[in-house]
Amino acid sequence: MSDVKIEHKAVMNRAELAQWIADVGKALSGGGTVAIRLDGSTVELEVPDRVRVEAEVEVDGDEIELELELKWSTARKTEKGSKAASAG
């Protein structure tokens, strides 16, 4: 179970979708903080330089689903690349 989940579902035309994806892409190409619009509010995320990406296409009858998933760890890493020990 996740600590926090914010889900955004909307119907957009292609131009609106292209603009939303472009906005996310522009934010990712900037600094480490990414602000993403979701349902009239903005979520700010700290995104590291390396991110795991998963793309999935599913065709089910007359419906096509394209899923893009970005994942990264929020755990701090030491200089040697191992996760920092947690207190407690």
Secondary structure by P-SEA (a helix, b strand, c coil): cccbbbbbbbbbcaaaaaaaaaaaaaaaacccbbbbbcccbbbbbbcccbbbbbbbbbbcccbbbbbbbbbbbccccccccccccccc
